Amino acid sequence: MDGTPRLRSAFPATPQTTRRTGQARSGSPGIQRPSERLPDIPIVTPSIRTSLPDEPLIPEHVIDAPSQRLYAFTLYCALFAWKVYDFNMLNDTEEQSLWLFMKWIAIDGTFLFGLPNFRIPWLEWSSATMTLLFLGHAVLDGMMMFRIGIPIAAAFGAVNRSVWGAYELAVNEHKVNPKNIEFNESLILGRQIIHILPEGSAVLNPERDSFCIDGMSRMEARLPITINSTNPIAMDLLRVDLETQANETVHISKSQIKTMHREASRLISYSDKINEPKTLYYPVKKPGLYVLAKVIDESNLEVARKRMAHTVVVPCPKANVLPASSDRCRGELSSVDIEVTGTPPMRVKYRKMVNQQPMDATFESIQPEDFVSPLASVDRQSAVTVPAKVDTAWARPQKVRVPLSESLATSGKWVYSISEVQDGFGNTVTYTDRDHDAQERQGSKSSHLHQVISVHERPTINLRGCTPQNPLKVAKGQAEQLPVQFGSTGRGEIADTPYHIEYMFSRQKDVSASGEHTTAAQQKRETVKSSRQKPLIQEAGLYTITGVSTDFCRGDVLEPASCLLTNPPEPKLSIRQEEIFDKCAGSPIGLRVDLDLLGTPPFDVHYQIHRSNERAHQDYHEHVNGLRGQMELTPAQAGEYVYIFKSVSDAVYKNRPLDMKLKQSVKPAASAKLINKDPRKVSCIDDSASFDVALQGEGPFSIEYEIVHNGKRNKFTREKISENMIKIETDSLRDGGEYTLALVSVTDRMGCKEFLKDEAKIQVRHQKPKVGFGHIEGKRRVDMLEGNKVQLPLRLAGEGPWSISYLDQTGKTHSLKVHQPNDRLTVEQEGVYKLTDVMDAYCPGQVDEPAKQFEVSWIPRPELRISQADIARQDGNKFIKNEVCEGEEDAVEVLFKGASPFFAQYTLSSKLDHGTVAPRDKELRAAVNVASMRMDTSQAGTYDYTFKELKDNNYNPDPRRFTPVTVQQKVNARPSVAFANPGKTYSYCSVESDGEEVIPIILHGAPPFNVEVEIKHHGTARPETVSLTDIQSLKHELRIPHSRLHLGKSAVSLRRVSDSRGCSRLLDSTTPRVMIAVHDAPTISPLENHADFCVGDRINFALSGVAPFNVFYEFEGAHRKATATGTTFRRLAEKPGTFTVTGVQDSASQCKASTSLVRHIHGMPSVRVSQGRDSYVDIHEGGEVEILFEFGGVPPFEFTYTRSSNTDKSGKHHRKGVVLDMRHEVSDEYSMRVRAHEEGTYEVVAIRDRYCSYAKPGVNVNWKEAQRKLGY
């Protein structure tokens, strides 16, 4: 049960994230009963120690949590001390304030937002809290760093007045709180409380709680019985059975009542007094309707019983999910039923979770049809109880089935779980994760609190790559996969699940003329293990898919769904041969073979060629696209040949064997051809070219060839060649251009001459390759920026790619391969580069002598110098400039060398005489070679201008190439002068004409000083100027004789000051000044016209003169001195006595005026009721009590007392009751007795004697013929 109070009619609180007990609650839903003693919760020690996510980042066994908090607090205090230090050292510049403000914003943000990451106990605040703390620190940082005034004193004063009151000075010269004197509770003490005893009573279940029993965790219900002003010895409860309506009397004996008292005494609300109401609890273990029938007290009399609605104890409600199929298909209905048992109308809260996405829902008013219950018609605030009725049929537990039918539109895991069930009385049972886990462990043995449904996607199927118009061709006797494609209603196919495929098959002979199935079709079913497996088919015919399903769902068949399988005929080959004869010798040189084929094109014919006396053979394949083909078999060498046809293949059948042979004796004709000839052979000028020639036939051979160039043909002959491979080499080719080597003829041993057509081209280069440097802007010289790369132009002749060699500026040789005739050589160092060698793709070349070298130079970097004008001295790269005064204009000239414009980056660092300023980076721009840099003289101190970077139009800043230059200048503070006590008024009495006024002044700067002082007398138009020279110290006394001053006020102002550095300061008219006043003696007079006062009154006097005043007075024989800052002197009369003012003195003349003003202070009257104590008297109806009033003060006394209602049964608490009566009495004596017989609390609210009166706060009394009127 949580800590938030709820109405009895409210539903239970939302379940928390912690694990709940899952037990039925016996009390009202959402109502806490602090008077009931709850059993102790056992401490469970976890068996496995885990590292929780909320443990500190630094484990507590390393540094314990209190130490971590101490370290964090110490760090915070150190940061705050640093912040206070920066605040004290703060200067008035906006840059410094902004920089410090941003600095402390960053530090505070890092500390505050980084602290939760350490997870230190008690320092783990929420994000909202951390944000508020950060905003508070940001406001504080802004007020401190921008010097925004913080009214601390006023705030503390307001807090002090609101908490402790506004303190005032009393006549004893110490501060007291006026409220403690004016509202002195000790002046009126005591009360008389009269209580008339009531009759005893008893009531069953006064709070009308609801109860239930479940027979497991809640074995009994504890019924509350509240008794008042009685001590029962016996009780009878009437129980009506809910099922049979049979009556049963439950007798509670005296011993049981004592046990109930003993158990109730453990509760805080229990009281031992008989007149105090107390609640006893009686346990019952049976459901039923209970009525308090009889209560007997100690006098054997029956105690009155308050008639309330009957108390009903019912079986606790419960709910469970009826078992259903756990596998469904997408688009089906959930069809889940929840069975609810309890007293209607009931309420069930359940949770539906779809793929880890939860959604809560509630069924209200669950009850059988035509069910009538008083619970549905009573007020909701008393719904847990019902009017007194004997019929209990409506309270019997009922079983109601609640259907849940919704479309399962999403595949995945659906979970329906019961969270909570509540009956008509408000009894609630919450099912926790532990209850749901118990269902998982016990299975079907326990009630089902949740139902898990796996929603599966529906499969789809279609064929791919096969239709009746595009049949699937398969060889006879071989099986083929049916080309099915699986899918689903979701995304993609259903993985890792078997598919059940149903299809119709008709043999090819049974297919109708229209390509449809006939009555002879067969229905078949086949299962595959996954979508990667396909069903195998072998028999020719028409296959049509009619259905598909998984283990859970039936799917849809998509088009195309039919496939025709055919068995084409096997390939066949028949051949015809014809010999090929040589025209010269008439001998056979080969065969011409015709191929006749049957089958499915294309065909592949595999054959072998065997030569006699050779063990090896050669395999060949002839590809034929149609049903006919022709091939010529012409071996290159003479011999006996056998041609064996091994196999034939078509588009369907592969490697069908053949048994066909052809034989022939071959004598080929002579031939020759060039070996490995290039289409265009390139040769360098003056070189020769060679070629390999292969000869075939019967040797020896003779060969004729010719070389053709520029229209000239030169023939050559080689004879008696017995080898089959020779090399032909040309003479030196001295002319550039194209040469052709052509084979003319070859003659064999038989003298048969064969003409040849083979030839080769030779391309001879016209010139040698050449290399040289090109020009950049007409020169073989270039200036570049230091560190940059430059590309030197190359000029190359020949055919690429070229390989060149060159020397760098150090003489080292480098090689480079280029591909373009106008390529570039990239270098990055200055110096002279020289070409040494070149070779193109074919031939070595030469270097062009006039263009063989190139010179590279660097452009100079920019330079910065400081003009020597106004430079006092130089120390290396540090220039010391002449000192200047604060606020004077000054500048320094900076000289540049390089390519304009120039950009100089420098850092301004300052060491101020007062405060600190962060270093600032600035930039100096110059369009020409000279720039003026303005010096900062706004505040006194030493300034360093350090140039760190220099940039011109050519070069970017490079710290490695630039030496920093510093200009230093000291700015002297201007001297200042001020009065030691600015705004002070120097006063003296007008009778003191001798002497002089001494006014101290304070100077800052370098002595000696010269100061100009201006004196302006009251009533004169022209001021008087006084010059003071050669002041050697920082403190000086300005002396003005009294004889030079007039009666009234004279203003003394400082106008100008200068020091030895030549710096001066002119002070304006707003500079604080001092006044010299000549006054007369002060006076004092009373503001009241009476001399008698009461304690708590204020004694007021009017003062004339110049404040502050010193007032001298005597009280209780002690002489005192008081100070009054205004024109009114007031003291609070704290205690009785005689107050006499003896003199007054003001601050202008210090003259004391004597006087004698006497005031008498009287004490406040007091009264005691029942000797100042709270007296409690219990009487019966008709009795009376005597009340004693005792007075203190000066008679006669007049007082007012009230009778108010008692705040509890005995009036023991000092809480205000309702005032029932108010009476007024007068007494000339110091005591008085009054009789009373009515119940209530009697107390005095106002008292008055001869001089003074007092009333309690909040009471308004108008005294007759009174000297003062009380109204608080």
Order of alpha helices (4+ residues) and beta strands (2+ residues): alpha-alpha-alpha-alpha-beta-beta-alpha-beta-beta-beta-beta-beta-beta-beta-alpha-beta-beta-beta-beta-beta-beta-beta-beta-beta-beta-beta-beta-alpha-beta-beta-beta-beta-beta-beta-beta-beta-beta-beta-beta-beta-beta-beta-beta-beta-beta-beta-beta-beta-beta-beta-beta-beta-beta-beta-beta-beta-beta-beta-beta-beta-beta-beta-beta-beta-beta-beta-beta-beta-beta-beta-beta-beta-beta-beta-beta-beta-beta-beta-beta-beta-beta-beta-beta-beta-beta-beta-beta-beta-beta-beta-beta-beta-beta-beta-beta-beta-beta-beta-beta-beta-beta
